[in-house]
Amino acid sequence: MSAFFLIISLLLPSFFILFFFNRMVGATDPLQADPGSIRGAYCISIGRNIIHASDSFESAEHEIGLWFNPKEVINWKSKYHSFYFHFDFCFNSIQFGY
């Protein structure tokens, strides 16, 4: 029996995105994840996880190095980049209670 798995990789380099994406993903333990989060809705155990998100820039840099060759990482910006990310500077000094 063979299985097909679709793997989508996103490298999202922003504090703003890191915070909100991790909220959308939910806590590592599905039993502690918010009901509307991906892990809260679709995961059943810590070991059988369907999504991964780094908890900090430092761990993201380490994990990116484990899975990606530098030539595989593309630095692409949409023409709407400045519209979406001009609020980044506001969040750098705010404590979110993590």
HELIX and SHEET records of a PDB file:
HELIX    1   1 PHE A   15  VAL A   25  1                                  11    
HELIX    2   2 ILE A   38  TYR A   42  1                                   5    
HELIX    3   3 PHE A   57  TRP A   67  1                                  11    
HELIX    4   4 PRO A   70  GLU A   72  5                                   3    
HELIX    5   5 HIS A   81  PHE A   85  1                                   5    
HELIX    6   6 ASP A   88  PHE A   91  1                                   4    
END                                                                             
